[in-house]
């Protein structure tokens, strides 16, 4: 979709390809559940999907570099495990080894927000309660600041 491929998060635009019967059913359901995509979003997505894909190579490389930067910082925290994603711009590290007894991702996310002002998404929303979702769709300075705060949080526990 446009969100990850063309860094168009928040534009609320996507598409589906499939058998005609399935697409008609999906279109009927979508029209009752959400409003339609704005014409500006549609024109921007059209420009993106019809552009030369080589023009987006720099963006893919930049996100890969930011991912490594954030991942390396998280892996410096003893007990944190973090694989590399296959796409997008989110990491989903496991904090299982550093969670307190009875603590889940919701409590951990709330503590990070309260104590360090770092916003994360609890992994329980994705079926993994020992994980947090972190975005690296930001500047190096913000990545370093956020990861530094997470490191400090665990160092002081």
MODELLER restraints for C-alpha pairs under 7 A, 6 or more apart:
rsr = mdl.restraints
at = mdl.atoms
rsr.add(forms.Gaussian(group=physical.xy_distance, feature=features.Distance(at['CA:1:A'], at['CA:14:A']), mean=5.54, stdev=0.5))
rsr.add(forms.Gaussian(group=physical.xy_distance, feature=features.Distance(at['CA:1:A'], at['CA:15:A']), mean=6.99, stdev=0.5))
rsr.add(forms.Gaussian(group=physical.xy_distance, feature=features.Distance(at['CA:2:A'], at['CA:8:A']), mean=5.60, stdev=0.5))
rsr.add(forms.Gaussian(group=physical.xy_distance, feature=features.Distance(at['CA:2:A'], at['CA:13:A']), mean=6.75, stdev=0.5))
rsr.add(forms.Gaussian(group=physical.xy_distance, feature=features.Distance(at['CA:2:A'], at['CA:14:A']), mean=6.36, stdev=0.5))
rsr.add(forms.Gaussian(group=physical.xy_distance, feature=features.Distance(at['CA:2:A'], at['CA:45:A']), mean=6.64, stdev=0.5))
rsr.add(forms.Gaussian(group=physical.xy_distance, feature=features.Distance(at['CA:3:A'], at['CA:9:A']), mean=4.36, stdev=0.5))
rsr.add(forms.Gaussian(group=physical.xy_distance, feature=features.Distance(at['CA:4:A'], at['CA:88:A']), mean=5.10, stdev=0.5))
rsr.add(forms.Gaussian(group=physical.xy_distance, feature=features.Distance(at['CA:6:A'], at['CA:48:A']), mean=6.76, stdev=0.5))
rsr.add(forms.Gaussian(group=physical.xy_distance, feature=features.Distance(at['CA:11:A'], at['CA:41:A']), mean=5.93, stdev=0.5))
rsr.add(forms.Gaussian(group=physical.xy_distance, feature=features.Distance(at['CA:12:A'], at['CA:37:A']), mean=6.64, stdev=0.5))
rsr.add(forms.Gaussian(group=physical.xy_distance, feature=features.Distance(at['CA:13:A'], at['CA:37:A']), mean=6.01, stdev=0.5))
rsr.add(forms.Gaussian(group=physical.xy_distance, feature=features.Distance(at['CA:13:A'], at['CA:41:A']), mean=6.75, stdev=0.5))
rsr.add(forms.Gaussian(group=physical.xy_distance, feature=features.Distance(at['CA:63:A'], at['CA:89:A']), mean=6.59, stdev=0.5))
rsr.add(forms.Gaussian(group=physical.xy_distance, feature=features.Distance(at['CA:66:A'], at['CA:136:A']), mean=6.15, stdev=0.5))
rsr.add(forms.Gaussian(group=physical.xy_distance, feature=features.Distance(at['CA:66:A'], at['CA:140:A']), mean=6.92, stdev=0.5))
rsr.add(forms.Gaussian(group=physical.xy_distance, feature=features.Distance(at['CA:67:A'], at['CA:136:A']), mean=6.19, stdev=0.5))
rsr.add(forms.Gaussian(group=physical.xy_distance, feature=features.Distance(at['CA:70:A'], at['CA:136:A']), mean=6.96, stdev=0.5))
rsr.add(forms.Gaussian(group=physical.xy_distance, feature=features.Distance(at['CA:70:A'], at['CA:143:A']), mean=6.22, stdev=0.5))
rsr.add(forms.Gaussian(group=physical.xy_distance, feature=features.Distance(at['CA:70:A'], at['CA:147:A']), mean=6.78, stdev=0.5))
rsr.add(forms.Gaussian(group=physical.xy_distance, feature=features.Distance(at['CA:71:A'], at['CA:82:A']), mean=6.71, stdev=0.5))
rsr.add(forms.Gaussian(group=physical.xy_distance, feature=features.Distance(at['CA:73:A'], at['CA:147:A']), mean=6.10, stdev=0.5))
rsr.add(forms.Gaussian(group=physical.xy_distance, feature=features.Distance(at['CA:74:A'], at['CA:80:A']), mean=6.72, stdev=0.5))
rsr.add(forms.Gaussian(group=physical.xy_distance, feature=features.Distance(at['CA:74:A'], at['CA:147:A']), mean=6.59, stdev=0.5))
rsr.add(forms.Gaussian(group=physical.xy_distance, feature=features.Distance(at['CA:75:A'], at['CA:81:A']), mean=6.32, stdev=0.5))
rsr.add(forms.Gaussian(group=physical.xy_distance, feature=features.Distance(at['CA:75:A'], at['CA:82:A']), mean=6.77, stdev=0.5))
rsr.add(forms.Gaussian(group=physical.xy_distance, feature=features.Distance(at['CA:77:A'], at['CA:151:A']), mean=6.16, stdev=0.5))
rsr.add(forms.Gaussian(group=physical.xy_distance, feature=features.Distance(at['CA:79:A'], at['CA:97:A']), mean=5.16, stdev=0.5))
rsr.add(forms.Gaussian(group=physical.xy_distance, feature=features.Distance(at['CA:79:A'], at['CA:98:A']), mean=6.01, stdev=0.5))
rsr.add(forms.Gaussian(group=physical.xy_distance, feature=features.Distance(at['CA:80:A'], at['CA:93:A']), mean=6.81, stdev=0.5))
rsr.add(forms.Gaussian(group=physical.xy_distance, feature=features.Distance(at['CA:80:A'], at['CA:94:A']), mean=5.82, stdev=0.5))
rsr.add(forms.Gaussian(group=physical.xy_distance, feature=features.Distance(at['CA:80:A'], at['CA:95:A']), mean=5.17, stdev=0.5))
rsr.add(forms.Gaussian(group=physical.xy_distance, feature=features.Distance(at['CA:80:A'], at['CA:97:A']), mean=6.73, stdev=0.5))
rsr.add(forms.Gaussian(group=physical.xy_distance, feature=features.Distance(at['CA:81:A'], at['CA:93:A']), mean=5.68, stdev=0.5))
rsr.add(forms.Gaussian(group=physical.xy_distance, feature=features.Distance(at['CA:81:A'], at['CA:94:A']), mean=5.17, stdev=0.5))
rsr.add(forms.Gaussian(group=physical.xy_distance, feature=features.Distance(at['CA:81:A'], at['CA:95:A']), mean=6.91, stdev=0.5))
rsr.add(forms.Gaussian(group=physical.xy_distance, feature=features.Distance(at['CA:82:A'], at['CA:92:A']), mean=6.63, stdev=0.5))
rsr.add(forms.Gaussian(group=physical.xy_distance, feature=features.Distance(at['CA:82:A'], at['CA:93:A']), mean=4.29, stdev=0.5))
rsr.add(forms.Gaussian(group=physical.xy_distance, feature=features.Distance(at['CA:82:A'], at['CA:94:A']), mean=6.19, stdev=0.5))
rsr.add(forms.Gaussian(group=physical.xy_distance, feature=features.Distance(at['CA:85:A'], at['CA:91:A']), mean=6.50, stdev=0.5))
rsr.add(forms.Gaussian(group=physical.xy_distance, feature=features.Distance(at['CA:89:A'], at['CA:135:A']), mean=5.83, stdev=0.5))
rsr.add(forms.Gaussian(group=physical.xy_distance, feature=features.Distance(at['CA:89:A'], at['CA:136:A']), mean=5.64, stdev=0.5))
rsr.add(forms.Gaussian(group=physical.xy_distance, feature=features.Distance(at['CA:89:A'], at['CA:137:A']), mean=5.91, stdev=0.5))
rsr.add(forms.Gaussian(group=physical.xy_distance, feature=features.Distance(at['CA:90:A'], at['CA:133:A']), mean=6.37, stdev=0.5))
rsr.add(forms.Gaussian(group=physical.xy_distance, feature=features.Distance(at['CA:90:A'], at['CA:134:A']), mean=5.40, stdev=0.5))
rsr.add(forms.Gaussian(group=physical.xy_distance, feature=features.Distance(at['CA:90:A'], at['CA:135:A']), mean=4.43, stdev=0.5))
rsr.add(forms.Gaussian(group=physical.xy_distance, feature=features.Distance(at['CA:90:A'], at['CA:136:A']), mean=6.07, stdev=0.5))
rsr.add(forms.Gaussian(group=physical.xy_distance, feature=features.Distance(at['CA:91:A'], at['CA:133:A']), mean=5.77, stdev=0.5))
rsr.add(forms.Gaussian(group=physical.xy_distance, feature=features.Distance(at['CA:91:A'], at['CA:134:A']), mean=5.23, stdev=0.5))
rsr.add(forms.Gaussian(group=physical.xy_distance, feature=features.Distance(at['CA:91:A'], at['CA:135:A']), mean=6.41, stdev=0.5))
rsr.add(forms.Gaussian(group=physical.xy_distance, feature=features.Distance(at['CA:92:A'], at['CA:131:A']), mean=6.08, stdev=0.5))
rsr.add(forms.Gaussian(group=physical.xy_distance, feature=features.Distance(at['CA:92:A'], at['CA:132:A']), mean=5.60, stdev=0.5))
rsr.add(forms.Gaussian(group=physical.xy_distance, feature=features.Distance(at['CA:92:A'], at['CA:133:A']), mean=4.68, stdev=0.5))
rsr.add(forms.Gaussian(group=physical.xy_distance, feature=features.Distance(at['CA:92:A'], at['CA:134:A']), mean=6.45, stdev=0.5))
rsr.add(forms.Gaussian(group=physical.xy_distance, feature=features.Distance(at['CA:93:A'], at['CA:131:A']), mean=5.48, stdev=0.5))
rsr.add(forms.Gaussian(group=physical.xy_distance, feature=features.Distance(at['CA:93:A'], at['CA:132:A']), mean=6.07, stdev=0.5))
rsr.add(forms.Gaussian(group=physical.xy_distance, feature=features.Distance(at['CA:94:A'], at['CA:130:A']), mean=5.59, stdev=0.5))
rsr.add(forms.Gaussian(group=physical.xy_distance, feature=features.Distance(at['CA:94:A'], at['CA:131:A']), mean=4.38, stdev=0.5))
rsr.add(forms.Gaussian(group=physical.xy_distance, feature=features.Distance(at['CA:94:A'], at['CA:132:A']), mean=6.98, stdev=0.5))
rsr.add(forms.Gaussian(group=physical.xy_distance, feature=features.Distance(at['CA:95:A'], at['CA:130:A']), mean=5.45, stdev=0.5))
rsr.add(forms.Gaussian(group=physical.xy_distance, feature=features.Distance(at['CA:95:A'], at['CA:131:A']), mean=5.73, stdev=0.5))
rsr.add(forms.Gaussian(group=physical.xy_distance, feature=features.Distance(at['CA:96:A'], at['CA:130:A']), mean=4.88, stdev=0.5))
rsr.add(forms.Gaussian(group=physical.xy_distance, feature=features.Distance(at['CA:104:A'], at['CA:129:A']), mean=5.60, stdev=0.5))
rsr.add(forms.Gaussian(group=physical.xy_distance, feature=features.Distance(at['CA:104:A'], at['CA:130:A']), mean=6.01, stdev=0.5))
rsr.add(forms.Gaussian(group=physical.xy_distance, feature=features.Distance(at['CA:105:A'], at['CA:122:A']), mean=4.79, stdev=0.5))
rsr.add(forms.Gaussian(group=physical.xy_distance, feature=features.Distance(at['CA:105:A'], at['CA:123:A']), mean=5.78, stdev=0.5))
rsr.add(forms.Gaussian(group=physical.xy_distance, feature=features.Distance(at['CA:105:A'], at['CA:124:A']), mean=6.23, stdev=0.5))
rsr.add(forms.Gaussian(group=physical.xy_distance, feature=features.Distance(at['CA:105:A'], at['CA:129:A']), mean=5.09, stdev=0.5))
rsr.add(forms.Gaussian(group=physical.xy_distance, feature=features.Distance(at['CA:105:A'], at['CA:130:A']), mean=5.44, stdev=0.5))
rsr.add(forms.Gaussian(group=physical.xy_distance, feature=features.Distance(at['CA:105:A'], at['CA:131:A']), mean=6.04, stdev=0.5))
rsr.add(forms.Gaussian(group=physical.xy_distance, feature=features.Distance(at['CA:105:A'], at['CA:132:A']), mean=6.35, stdev=0.5))
rsr.add(forms.Gaussian(group=physical.xy_distance, feature=features.Distance(at['CA:106:A'], at['CA:122:A']), mean=5.12, stdev=0.5))
rsr.add(forms.Gaussian(group=physical.xy_distance, feature=features.Distance(at['CA:109:A'], at['CA:120:A']), mean=5.81, stdev=0.5))
rsr.add(forms.Gaussian(group=physical.xy_distance, feature=features.Distance(at['CA:109:A'], at['CA:121:A']), mean=6.73, stdev=0.5))
rsr.add(forms.Gaussian(group=physical.xy_distance, feature=features.Distance(at['CA:109:A'], at['CA:122:A']), mean=5.91, stdev=0.5))
rsr.add(forms.Gaussian(group=physical.xy_distance, feature=features.Distance(at['CA:112:A'], at['CA:118:A']), mean=5.54, stdev=0.5))
rsr.add(forms.Gaussian(group=physical.xy_distance, feature=features.Distance(at['CA:113:A'], at['CA:119:A']), mean=5.36, stdev=0.5))
rsr.add(forms.Gaussian(group=physical.xy_distance, feature=features.Distance(at['CA:116:A'], at['CA:149:A']), mean=5.92, stdev=0.5))
rsr.add(forms.Gaussian(group=physical.xy_distance, feature=features.Distance(at['CA:116:A'], at['CA:153:A']), mean=6.94, stdev=0.5))
rsr.add(forms.Gaussian(group=physical.xy_distance, feature=features.Distance(at['CA:118:A'], at['CA:146:A']), mean=6.26, stdev=0.5))
rsr.add(forms.Gaussian(group=physical.xy_distance, feature=features.Distance(at['CA:120:A'], at['CA:132:A']), mean=6.29, stdev=0.5))
rsr.add(forms.Gaussian(group=physical.xy_distance, feature=features.Distance(at['CA:120:A'], at['CA:133:A']), mean=5.90, stdev=0.5))
rsr.add(forms.Gaussian(group=physical.xy_distance, feature=features.Distance(at['CA:120:A'], at['CA:134:A']), mean=5.66, stdev=0.5))
rsr.add(forms.Gaussian(group=physical.xy_distance, feature=features.Distance(at['CA:121:A'], at['CA:132:A']), mean=5.61, stdev=0.5))
rsr.add(forms.Gaussian(group=physical.xy_distance, feature=features.Distance(at['CA:121:A'], at['CA:133:A']), mean=5.01, stdev=0.5))
rsr.add(forms.Gaussian(group=physical.xy_distance, feature=features.Distance(at['CA:121:A'], at['CA:134:A']), mean=6.92, stdev=0.5))
rsr.add(forms.Gaussian(group=physical.xy_distance, feature=features.Distance(at['CA:122:A'], at['CA:131:A']), mean=6.67, stdev=0.5))
rsr.add(forms.Gaussian(group=physical.xy_distance, feature=features.Distance(at['CA:122:A'], at['CA:132:A']), mean=4.85, stdev=0.5))
rsr.add(forms.Gaussian(group=physical.xy_distance, feature=features.Distance(at['CA:122:A'], at['CA:133:A']), mean=6.48, stdev=0.5))
rsr.add(forms.Gaussian(group=physical.xy_distance, feature=features.Distance(at['CA:123:A'], at['CA:129:A']), mean=5.02, stdev=0.5))
rsr.add(forms.Gaussian(group=physical.xy_distance, feature=features.Distance(at['CA:123:A'], at['CA:130:A']), mean=6.49, stdev=0.5))
rsr.add(forms.Gaussian(group=physical.xy_distance, feature=features.Distance(at['CA:123:A'], at['CA:131:A']), mean=4.55, stdev=0.5))
rsr.add(forms.Gaussian(group=physical.xy_distance, feature=features.Distance(at['CA:123:A'], at['CA:132:A']), mean=4.64, stdev=0.5))
rsr.add(forms.Gaussian(group=physical.xy_distance, feature=features.Distance(at['CA:123:A'], at['CA:133:A']), mean=6.22, stdev=0.5))
rsr.add(forms.Gaussian(group=physical.xy_distance, feature=features.Distance(at['CA:136:A'], at['CA:143:A']), mean=6.61, stdev=0.5))
